[in-house]
Structure formats: C-alpha cells, structure tokens
C-alpha cells in the first residue's frame, strides 16, 4: 500500500460491496457509486452477509460500517480484519459516525506482508462526509488502487493537539510537519513543495522518522512503514 497521493481513474467500473445495517444509507451510498459508473455487486446488512459477499469473485473494494448487528459493537471491523487477512487484494474502506482511530491498528496488523505486492488499500472516513463526487474520485478510487485515506477532520484534529511524547518524543517539529503531510496522502514531491525544501530533504526526514519510530527497513517495505508511521502519529494525539 502506498502513502503517496494517487491520481488514478479506473479503466473499468469498480466492483464494490457495501456493508451497513441502515438500509436508507446503503441506498444513498449505492446510488452515489453507481451514478459515478461503478458496480455495487452486493449490499450486506451484517458481518456474515459481508463475508459471504466478498468470497468469490473478489470485489475491488468493501465499504464497511465499523459497528454492525447483532451487537452494534465491532462486528464490521472484525469482518474487515478477516477480509484483510484472507483476501488482501480487496480494498477496505471503514465508515464510522464517530472518531474511533484505534480501530485502524487491528486492520493494519492483519494486513499482508511485503511479499503481497497487490494488496488493497485502507481508508477511514466519517459517515457524514461520504457525499458527492469528490468522495468517489479522491477516496474510493485511491483505496481501490492500493492507497490510504484518513478523514481530514481526524487529521486536522490530530495535528492541532498532537504532543511530542511517547514514540514521537524523538521527532523534531519539522518531522511532525512531514508526518502531518504524509497523513494527507501527499507524495514526497508535494511535501517538499509545501515545506519549501528539496525532495531529497524530505526523503532524509522520512528516513529519520522511520528510524526513530523503530521501523527499520529490514522489517517491512517502505510503503508499509509509511502507513505505520502515520498511524503512530495519529495514535499519539490526545
């Protein structure tokens, strides 16, 4: 999975599975995606239906409400983790009414290793923001292409309250700025333009960040370390 911003349009209609127990929300979301030219191949009202829907043939993307029946706790997340573990090629886009950032960790930990080059992407979005064509072009397309998207409200809240403590204690203010821009999905070139530095400087900053966060290159591929660094940054915020 890449942390770079992906300007990507699919050459064909994406095959998408939707999972939410709110039938009206499912209908609206399905209409949004179908109007954009994509195919909603299944609509699931609970985790069991979701797991059946992604069995075969594999969809390009599963859009999943974190909280689903019967308990409305973490059934959706648990199903997403199972899909990530057993069908890594499926992109996972989690939806929630509330900011529940820690739920990204089990999904990432269940992900494929560096020997799985075509892993699907990961996204996390607040449900009320899932509207309009921008959601399809910026979020759906990116996650389906193997990228990741974290809701901008979460990113901005984290950036305004993040403290350099715990795992972030060894990072400079510039390192935190780089992490913040990485969390927005910007490429190294775009980060360099934002910070008015060279691309090589950004690459050096990122290498230092990986090292200070305990993400050595021999343990994972660069793209996976990039996502893990961003999640560490987000998780350290109050």
C-alpha positions as MATLAB code, in Angstrom:
seq = 'XXXXXXXXXXXXXXXXXXXXXXXXXXXXXXXXXXXXXXXXXXXXXXXXXXXXXXXXXXXXXXXXXXXXXXXXXXXXXXXXXXXXXXXXXXXXXXXXXXXXXXXXXXXXXXXXXXXXXXXXXXXXXXXXXXXXXXXXXXXXXXXXXXXXXXXXXXXXXXXXXXXXXXXXXXXXXXXXXXXXXXXXXXXXXXXXXXXXXXXXXXXXXXXXXXXXXXXXXXXXXXXXXXXXXXXXXXXXXX';
ca = [
       0.000    0.000    0.000;
       1.375    3.381   -0.891;
       1.206    6.545    1.140;
       1.602    8.667   -1.972;
      -1.399   10.555   -3.297;
      -2.755    8.534   -6.192;
      -4.234   10.425   -9.142;
      -5.887    7.373  -10.594;
      -9.015    6.682  -12.561;
     -10.055    3.065  -13.029;
     -10.135    1.784  -16.588;
     -13.295   -0.139  -15.746;
     -16.172    0.058  -13.310;
     -15.070   -0.934   -9.824;
     -16.839   -3.872   -8.220;
     -17.875   -2.715   -4.743;
     -19.504   -4.416   -1.756;
     -21.352   -2.227    0.766;
     -21.961   -3.250    4.382;
     -24.237   -1.238    6.674;
     -27.411   -2.099    8.582;
     -29.007    1.258    7.700;
     -30.963    0.470    4.530;
     -31.505    4.121    3.636;
     -27.812    4.882    3.976;
     -26.974    1.816    1.867;
     -29.340    3.004   -0.828;
     -27.882    6.528   -0.886;
     -24.294    5.328   -0.894;
     -25.023    2.769   -3.580;
     -26.679    5.413   -5.749;
     -23.663    7.711   -5.363;
     -21.276    4.990   -6.504;
     -23.469    3.730   -9.328;
     -24.013    7.257  -10.633;
     -20.220    7.510  -10.843;
     -20.185    4.447  -13.096;
     -19.250    1.765  -10.584;
     -20.989   -1.530   -9.847;
     -22.377   -2.322   -6.416;
     -22.233   -6.103   -6.521;
     -23.672   -6.729   -3.039;
     -25.266   -4.927   -0.109;
     -24.776   -6.582    3.277;
     -26.754   -5.829    6.417;
     -24.469   -7.692    8.820;
     -20.968   -9.134    9.056;
     -21.975  -12.624    7.979;
     -23.554  -11.350    4.766;
     -20.457   -9.240    4.151;
     -18.058  -12.178    4.415;
     -20.222  -14.177    2.017;
     -20.355  -11.277   -0.431;
     -16.565  -10.971   -0.730;
     -15.928  -14.705   -1.120;
     -15.884  -15.102   -4.900;
     -15.388  -13.363   -7.208;
     -13.432  -10.809   -5.211;
     -14.654   -7.206   -5.323;
     -12.225   -4.323   -5.760;
     -13.434   -2.608   -2.610;
     -15.508   -3.258    0.504;
     -17.068   -0.232    2.209;
     -17.842   -1.270    5.784;
     -19.564    0.325    8.758;
     -17.452   -0.399   11.844;
     -20.474   -1.087   14.061;
     -22.945   -3.658   12.746;
     -25.524   -6.179   14.049;
     -26.148   -8.060   16.169;
     -24.451   -6.087   18.983;
     -23.525   -2.945   17.027;
     -20.081   -3.046   18.573;
     -17.195   -4.066   16.336;
     -18.699   -6.702   14.040;
     -17.938   -4.632   10.949;
     -14.346   -4.063   11.992;
     -13.877   -7.739   12.825;
     -15.182   -8.711    9.401;
     -12.852   -6.159    7.799;
      -9.886   -7.686    9.642;
     -10.897  -11.150    8.407;
     -11.148   -9.886    4.827;
      -7.790   -8.185    5.129;
      -6.205  -11.371    6.445;
      -7.707  -13.809    3.957;
      -8.364  -11.650    0.866;
      -5.664   -8.969    0.907;
      -6.408   -7.815   -2.615;
      -9.705   -6.250   -1.516;
      -9.507   -2.579   -0.574;
     -11.086   -1.792    2.808;
     -12.864    1.488    3.499;
     -14.143    1.774    7.075;
     -17.005    4.118    7.919;
     -17.981    5.429   11.328;
     -20.270    8.032   12.885;
     -17.581    8.836   15.435;
     -13.817    9.203   15.567;
     -12.566    5.762   16.594;
      -8.995    5.901   15.411;
      -7.635    2.950   17.392;
      -9.702    0.633   15.198;
      -7.216    1.128   12.377;
      -4.487   -0.744   14.244;
      -6.014   -4.264   14.126;
      -6.857   -3.763   10.452;
      -3.304   -2.763    9.600;
      -1.814   -5.539   11.718;
      -3.955   -8.081    9.855;
      -2.629   -6.873    6.556;
      -0.455   -8.763    4.113;
       3.290   -8.804    4.372;
       5.771   -7.321    1.897;
       5.518  -10.427   -0.296;
       1.967   -9.443   -1.267;
       2.562   -6.711   -3.864;
      -1.050   -6.117   -4.899;
      -2.652   -5.515   -1.520;
      -5.776   -3.410   -1.410;
      -5.743   -0.025    0.246;
      -7.193    1.121    3.560;
      -9.466    4.072    4.281;
     -11.210    5.516    7.313;
     -13.983    8.088    6.839;
     -16.658    9.720    8.958;
     -20.041    8.749    7.539;
     -21.455   12.239    7.289;
     -18.596   13.211    4.966;
     -19.355   10.441    2.456;
     -21.080   12.671   -0.068;
     -20.582   13.960   -3.575;
     -18.271   13.105   -6.459;
     -15.135   14.156   -4.552;
     -15.609   11.215   -2.202;
     -15.616    8.850   -5.182;
     -12.654   10.350   -7.007;
     -10.420   11.068   -4.016;
     -11.304    8.319   -1.542;
     -12.897    5.380   -3.364;
     -10.510    5.420   -6.314;
      -7.440    5.826   -4.104;
      -8.289    2.995   -1.709;
      -9.217    0.715   -4.597;
      -5.817    1.493   -6.165;
      -3.947    0.447   -3.011;
      -3.634    3.824   -1.301;
      -4.979    5.008    2.015;
      -7.266    7.845    3.025;
      -7.815    9.173    6.531;
     -10.701   11.586    7.088;
      -9.484   15.220    7.010;
     -11.340   16.069   10.215;
      -9.335   13.408   12.030;
      -6.060   14.595   10.503;
      -6.632   18.224   11.423;
      -7.770   17.434   14.956;
      -4.677   15.320   15.484;
      -2.331   17.943   14.103;
      -3.742   20.654   16.374;
      -3.453   18.559   19.552;
      -0.541   16.195   18.906;
       2.154   16.296   21.574;
       5.696   15.090   21.177;
       5.556   12.330   23.713;
       5.965    8.597   23.774;
       7.108    7.303   20.403;
       7.127   10.834   18.941;
       9.417   12.288   21.599;
      12.498   11.958   19.397;
      10.994   13.830   16.449;
      11.554   17.486   15.643;
       8.842   19.963   14.725;
       9.774   19.565   11.062;
       9.431   15.792   11.373;
       5.902   16.280   12.734;
       5.114   18.595    9.840;
       6.272   15.919    7.409;
       4.148   13.283    9.189;
       1.126   15.561    9.042;
       1.501   15.973    5.289;
       2.105   12.246    4.886;
      -1.221   11.699    6.688;
      -2.876   13.809    3.987;
      -1.588   11.360    1.384;
       0.868   13.804   -0.203;
       3.801   12.497   -2.213;
       7.379   13.350   -1.276;
       7.458   15.939   -4.061;
       4.252   17.565   -2.827;
       5.555   17.634    0.750;
       8.743   19.296   -0.456;
       6.708   21.975   -2.236;
       4.594   22.610    0.870;
       7.623   22.918    3.160;
       9.781   24.791    0.627;
      12.585   22.246    0.807;
      14.088   19.798   -1.651;
      12.646   16.350   -2.298;
      15.933   14.861   -1.062;
      15.490   16.700    2.243;
      12.011   15.226    2.615;
      13.365   11.752    1.863;
      16.046   12.240    4.535;
      13.405   13.390    7.037;
      11.249   10.352    6.309;
      14.202    8.000    6.682;
      14.980    9.579   10.061;
      11.333    9.331   11.114;
      11.256    5.626   10.264;
      14.384    5.017   12.305;
      13.258    6.972   15.372;
       9.865    5.264   15.344;
      11.506    1.843   15.293;
      10.554    0.968   11.721;
      13.802   -0.385   10.226;
      13.828   -1.295    6.522;
      14.523   -4.979    7.091;
      11.157   -5.444    8.808;
       8.854   -4.126    6.103;
       8.644   -2.447    2.740;
       8.797    1.358    2.538;
       5.110    1.801    1.742;
       4.056   -0.207    4.813;
       6.435    1.738    7.069;
       4.956    4.961    5.728;
       1.447    3.964    6.750;
       2.613    2.689   10.149;
       4.449    5.951   10.814;
       1.296    7.933   10.044;
      -0.793    5.738   12.336;
       1.727    6.115   15.165;
       1.498    9.878   14.708;
      -2.294    9.794   14.843;
      -2.427    7.439   17.825;
      -0.142    9.656   19.928;
      -2.644   12.520   19.843;
      -4.988   13.109   22.745;
];
